[in-house]
Amino acid sequence: MRPSRSLLTIVAALAACATNPRIVTPVRIIDSSPTPDPRPFHIAGDNPFVLPARAEWPGPNRVRTASGAPGPDYWQQRADYTIAATLDTSAKSVNGSVTIRYTNNSPDTLRFVWMYLEQNLYRPGSHGSAIFPQDSRWGVRGFQGGFDLADVRVNGSSVVPRVDDTRMRLDLPEPLAARGGAATLTMRFSFRVPEHGSDRMARDSTLYLIAQWYPRMAVYDDAHGWNVEPYLGQGEFYLEYGDFDYTVTAPAGYVIAGSGALLNPGEVLTPERHMRLARATTSNIPSAIIPASEAVARPEPGTKTWRFRAENVRDVAWAGAPDFRWDATSANGVLTQAFYQWPKAGPQWESAAAFTQWTIRYYSERFSPYPYPQATSVAGTVGGMEYPMFVMVHYSDTDSTSVFRTIDHEHGHEWFPMTVGSNERRYAWMDEGFNTYINAFSFEAHYPGQSTWERTIQNWQAVVENHTQSPLMTMPDLIDPTALGAIGYRKPAAVLMTLRNQIVGRDVFDAAFREYIRRWAFKHPTPADFFRTIENATGTDLSWFWKGFFYSDDVLDIGVEYMHARAGEPGDTLTEITLRRNTSIVFPVTARLKLADGSLRELRLPVEIWARTDRYVTTVRTPRSVVGIRLWPDGTVPDFNAANDIWGDAPPAEPHRPVTADVGNGGRGTPR
Ligand SMILES: [Zn+2]
């Protein structure tokens, strides 16, 4: 279907006007009674102010409080890993062993545990290979692989794993005690590295991008018990926190970049590179650890073992190549790095260390301090895809802005979900959505005068028009793949920005959002924990907002139905304005009135005007007659039908301004 012009395109075309209009107050309200409603989406008797009882909005308890914070009995499991792996570039495989110290902090005795074996996506007949076309982004491209496991033990005793697609159940020889019982799981593993093209990890000639590479614990939590959704190739990862000590043994000519701190630079780097790295660690100016002149594959006999340690992370990933360029610098003490093959990655990658530095510094100052010692960006054929301290950025980003945006997005994930460990398998909006929301701030700061807002709204509008929309609460695996960018990323970002700019106010929302990060850092928040934290920290009951924008796939469409003059007292005029809500979504109204002398007045109406009706009639008193009206004059309310937002000789919309500014566009939200 041909997309129509968006509201924002239309308002952008209108001339700017200098305004500081006075606010008018309704003098008379006629509340029309509700009428039977033939509209699609609208469910009779479905009060927009009352949230339905949902599994995602359970009653508060001692684990998760009514204020949205972790409760006194909050618990989560812990998984600490020691991994020794070898990259075999002749067999094009990774093999190694893993030891997992698993701590059961739950109140439940466990008699079995579930683990993930994501490499089994590449086994013939896997769930994922049946769902996504072979040659699509998420397809396996005919590659056949999967994990080979050996010597699987629990506390030293052999156990027989029950493998089901990308999951594995281990029956424990002894029950694992509640509240602190620990078990040690060990096994050997190997897999052939998928050929280039696979979206989450791959080999591209001599470049290895390695993730989902060791058997790992599924999450056991108070919301769902074991979280064991099969890995389909496109899905994200919900994982436990812990510490990782891992080694990668690779051909001696290889350079390995990975999650965590490199523990033995003196063993794996030449003295000169080691010295350059030490200097970069304390310099704000990017410099080369391996300059272009040295980024050449040279055969070297033997192997080297690279040692990394990553604390308080959900995962680790790494990459290796014999011909990386390597740039590094510091962002307030965090080592920020870029690894890229040259000249294949393109000249825009010479800015990648600086982009990474910008991102880590910006989000640290704006939202919460980056909690890890380093941040690495690697160019290749994968992604973009995020892992703790480590992101993969696809070569298809061929200009500076797109490389910046991908690095900024992928490292934005260090906050969501690496720091705030929500369940990204079930709630894309708490991961991709929150990340896209913070990306808008970074982008507007990095490119003053530019904004992502219009593209965000247009993308949301496109899935509305082609009927691929689904509610934000939809599990990502069930969202139409062509709509995932809109529903998983852009709509939630626009919705949060709307909540901030139009409803609760910028300062109040920013503080509430930071409080959510503070409360849930290195924990597992649920949707209700977010909703409750925002309501508590802003002092606002937002049931109608969550219901309209998170639980429904309806769109906002409030319009001016009618406006006419009424008889007034001498010296002023009365104008009756009829507003109509055309969908189930309620919203506070901001309107700008133009008077006969050209002056402007503001009309602000709280969301409660829609409590009992979908038609609202009010009368305003003004010194001159009202000649026109415009709803949402600041141009950043996501009302999807612009045609009914103006009446008569409507005043012009405001010029576009950055949507992430701390003040602007009329200041605080509408009164409630
Ligand atoms: Zn993302």
Boltz pocket constraint, residues with backbone or C-beta under 6 A from the ligand:
constraints:
  - pocket:
      binder: B
      contacts: [[A, 409], [A, 410], [A, 413], [A, 432], [A, 435]]
      max_distance: 6.0
